[in-house]
Amino acid sequence: MAITQASVLPQQYINQLGQDYGQQLAGLTSIPLDTSQFAPTVAAQDTLQTQAASLAGSGVGSYSPYLSQAATQGTDAISTLGGVSPYISAAAGLTGTGAGTGAGSISSYMSPYQSQVIDATLSEFDKQAAMRQQGISDAAVKLGGFGGGREGVMLSEYQTQSDKDRAALQAGLLQQGFGQGAQLRQQDYMNQLGLGSAQAGLAQGQMGLGSYQQGLAQLTPSLQRGDIGTLSQIGGVQQQQSQNVLNAQQQANQMAAMEPYQRMQAYGQGLGTLAPFQGQMQTAYTPDPTALQTALGWTSVLGGILKG
């Protein structure tokens, strides 16, 4: 018997859009997506970080030279202090009265030519005294009193005074030599103390230099740690900035790669919004088959059975 069918078909333009969407989707998905364009990347270390690592490696044991120098200065100071003792001992030997004739006495500082000077001076004095005494005798002869009592008194008084003058002259010369010897002895004492103090000061300076070297040995690692920390901090900021640039580039590459898919998604969503619109009503009528069509149909069926 005849069959009649009624159906609602989409508008023609929707059908065309669907065909276009399918063709574009098939073409887009047939192309492999290059994910390397937006693969995660890590920024390399900044040059400041590399410098900090190098400084950390080279700074290990950098304080050793200062410690060695400090130890050397300490040894030198001890040796220098050992040299103070002879000067102190020498000065201690000069703290007495200086009497006697041994080493360190005043006599040891007196000029070895003093006795010669004294002898020559007294000899000249005696010569002059004899000449003056002869002058008194000559004067007495002229006056006619030679050998008299007056001449004897004058010669006696002159000899007494001459002996006093000679003794005073000799005592003055000896006192002068003694004073010079005592002065030289005192100066030597002060020199010995000064040399001892200078030696001790030098030892203290060497010990101070050793302490300074130790201070440098302690300060050097601290300064290096500060430099390493500063370089690492600034280098870390620079590395993070480089990482931010890489991340932004990765996101940009990913957005560029996914843009066609997002466009297709928007295209598909747009088609979905058009689907509810009513299409055209179409009716299909199928008439009853004729006797010939029926016979041919049965023939086809029987032929198929026989073949089977």
C-alpha positions in Angstrom: 0.0 0.0 0.0 1.1 3.6 -0.5 3.2 5.2 2.4 3.2 8.9 3.2 6.0 10.4 5.4 6.3 13.9 6.8 9.6 15.4 8.2 11.1 18.8 9.2 14.4 19.4 7.5 16.8 22.3 8.5 17.1 25.4 6.5 19.4 25.1 3.5 21.9 27.6 4.8 22.3 25.7 8.1 22.9 22.5 6.1 25.6 24.4 4.2 27.2 25.7 7.3 27.3 22.3 8.8 29.0 20.9 5.8 31.5 23.7 5.9 32.1 23.2 9.6 32.7 19.5 9.2 35.2 20.1 6.3 37.2 22.7 8.4 37.1 20.5 11.5 38.4 17.5 9.6 41.2 19.6 8.0 42.2 21.2 11.2 42.4 18.0 13.3 44.3 16.2 10.5 47.3 18.5 11.1 49.5 17.4 14.1 49.8 20.1 16.8 53.4 21.2 17.5 53.5 21.2 21.3 57.1 22.1 21.4 56.1 25.7 20.7 54.6 26.0 24.2 56.6 23.4 26.1 57.7 24.5 29.6 61.2 26.0 29.7 63.5 27.0 32.6 65.6 30.2 32.6 69.3 29.6 32.9 71.3 31.0 35.9 72.0 34.7 35.7 75.7 35.8 35.4 75.5 37.2 38.9 74.5 33.8 40.2 77.3 32.2 38.3 79.7 34.7 39.8 78.4 34.0 43.3 79.0 30.3 42.8 82.5 31.0 41.5 83.2 33.2 44.5 81.9 30.6 46.9 84.2 28.0 45.4 87.3 30.2 45.2 86.7 31.8 48.7 87.1 28.5 50.5 90.3 28.7 52.5 91.0 32.3 51.4 91.6 33.2 55.0 94.6 30.7 55.3 97.2 33.2 54.1 96.2 35.7 56.8 96.4 33.0 59.4 99.9 32.0 58.2 101.0 35.6 58.2 99.6 36.0 61.7 101.5 33.0 62.9 104.7 34.3 61.3 104.2 37.7 63.0 103.7 35.9 66.3 106.9 34.0 65.9 108.8 37.1 65.0 107.3 38.9 68.0 108.5 36.2 70.3 112.0 36.3 68.7 112.1 40.1 69.0 111.0 39.9 72.7 113.9 37.6 73.2 116.2 40.3 72.0 115.0 42.7 74.7 116.7 40.8 77.5 120.3 41.7 76.7 119.5 45.4 76.8 117.6 45.1 80.1 120.5 43.1 81.5 123.0 45.7 80.3 120.9 48.5 81.8 120.6 46.6 85.1 124.4 46.4 85.3 124.6 50.2 85.2 122.2 50.8 88.1 124.9 50.8 90.8 127.1 53.7 91.9 129.7 53.0 89.2 132.5 52.6 91.7 135.4 50.3 90.9 137.3 49.6 87.7 135.3 46.7 86.2 133.0 46.7 83.2 130.2 49.1 83.6 132.0 51.3 86.2 132.6 55.0 85.6 136.3 54.4 85.1 135.4 52.1 82.1 133.8 55.1 80.4 136.6 57.6 81.1 138.9 58.5 78.2 142.0 56.2 77.9 143.9 59.4 77.0 142.9 61.2 80.3 146.1 60.2 82.2 148.2 61.4 79.3 146.4 64.7 79.3 146.8 65.0 83.0 150.5 64.2 82.9 151.2 66.6 80.1 149.2 69.3 81.9 151.0 68.8 85.2 154.3 68.6 83.5 153.7 72.0 81.9 152.5 73.3 85.2 155.7 72.2 86.9 157.7 73.7 84.2 156.0 77.1 84.6 156.2 76.8 88.4 160.0 76.3 88.2 160.3 79.2 85.9 158.4 81.4 88.3 160.5 80.1 91.2 163.6 81.0 89.3 162.2 84.4 88.7 161.8 85.0 92.4 165.5 84.0 93.0 166.6 86.3 90.2 164.7 89.1 91.7 166.3 88.5 95.0 169.8 88.6 93.5 169.0 92.0 91.9 167.8 93.3 95.2 170.9 91.9 97.0 168.8 89.6 99.2 169.8 86.3 97.5 170.0 83.5 100.1 168.5 85.8 102.8 165.5 85.1 105.0 163.2 87.2 102.8 164.0 85.1 99.8 163.4 81.9 101.7 160.0 83.2 103.0 158.9 84.1 99.4 160.1 80.8 98.0 158.3 78.9 100.8 155.0 80.8 100.2 155.3 80.4 96.5 155.9 76.6 96.8 153.0 76.2 99.1 150.6 78.0 96.8 152.1 76.3 93.8 151.5 72.9 95.4 147.9 73.9 96.1 147.4 75.1 92.6 148.9 71.9 91.2 146.6 69.7 93.4 143.6 71.8 92.4 144.5 71.5 88.8 145.0 67.7 89.0 141.7 67.4 91.0 139.9 69.4 88.4 141.2 67.4 85.6 140.3 64.1 87.4 136.9 65.5 88.3 136.3 66.6 84.7 137.2 63.1 83.4 135.0 61.5 86.1 132.1 63.7 85.2 132.4 62.9 81.6 132.7 59.2 82.4 129.6 59.4 84.7 127.7 61.3 82.0 128.7 58.7 79.3 127.7 55.9 81.7 124.3 57.5 82.3 123.8 58.0 78.6 124.7 54.4 78.0 122.2 53.4 80.6 119.5 55.4 78.9 120.5 54.1 75.6 120.2 50.5 76.8 116.8 51.2 78.2 115.8 52.9 75.0 116.9 50.0 72.9 115.1 47.6 75.1 112.0 49.7 74.9 112.3 50.0 71.2 112.8 46.3 70.9 109.8 45.7 73.0 107.8 48.2 71.0 108.8 46.4 67.8 107.7 43.1 69.3 104.3 44.7 70.3 104.0 46.0 66.8 104.6 42.6 65.3 102.1 41.1 67.7 99.6 43.8 66.7 100.2 43.1 63.1 99.6 39.4 63.8 96.3 40.3 65.5 95.4 42.4 62.5 96.1 39.5 60.2 93.9 37.3 62.3 91.2 39.9 62.2 91.4 39.9 58.4 91.2 36.1 58.4 88.0 36.4 60.4 86.6 39.3 58.3 87.3 37.8 54.9 84.8 35.0 55.0 82.2 37.3 56.4 82.7 39.8 53.5 82.6 37.0 51.0 79.4 35.7 52.4 77.9 39.1 52.1 79.1 39.4 48.5 77.8 35.9 47.7 74.4 36.7 49.3 74.1 40.0 47.4 75.1 38.4 44.1 72.7 35.5 44.6 69.8 37.7 45.6 70.2 40.1 42.6 70.9 37.1 40.3 67.8 35.4 41.5 65.7 38.5 40.7 67.2 38.6 37.2 66.6 34.9 36.7 63.0 35.2 37.8 62.5 38.0 35.3 64.0 35.8 32.6 61.6 33.0 33.7 58.7 35.4 33.5 59.6 36.4 29.9 59.8 32.7 29.0 56.5 31.9 30.6 54.9 34.9 28.8 56.3 33.7 25.5 55.1 30.1 26.2 51.6 31.4 26.9 51.7 33.5 23.7 52.8 30.5 21.7 50.1 28.3 23.2 47.4 30.9 22.5 48.6 31.2 18.9 48.5 27.4 18.5 45.1 27.0 20.1 43.5 29.9 18.3 42.2 27.8 15.3 40.7 25.3 17.7 39.0 28.1 19.7 37.7 29.5 16.5 36.3 26.2 15.5 34.7 25.8 18.9 33.0 29.2 18.5 31.9 28.1 15.1 30.4 24.9 16.5 28.7 26.8 19.3 27.2 29.1 16.8 25.8 26.2 14.8 24.3 24.9 18.0 22.4 28.1 18.6 20.9 27.8 15.0 19.7 24.2 15.4 16.4 25.0 17.3 15.1 27.1 14.4 12.3 25.3 12.5 13.1 24.1 9.1 10.9 23.4 6.1 8.1 20.8 6.3 8.6 18.2 3.6 6.2 15.3 2.7 7.3 12.2 0.9 4.7 9.9 -0.8 5.6 6.3 -1.7 2.9 4.6 -4.0 2.0 0.9 -3.9 4.2 -1.3 -6.1 2.9 -2.6 -9.4 2.4 -6.3 -10.1 5.5 -6.3 -12.1 7.5 -4.6 -9.4 6.2 -7.2 -6.9 7.1 -10.1 -9.2 10.5 -8.7 -9.7 10.9 -8.2 -6.0 10.0 -11.8 -5.3 12.3 -12.9 -8.1 15.1 -11.1 -6.4 14.3 -12.7 -3.1 14.2 -16.2 -4.5 17.4 -15.6 -6.5 19.1 -14.6 -3.3 17.8 -17.7 -1.5 19.0 -20.0 -4.2 22.4 -18.4 -4.3 22.6 -18.9 -0.6 
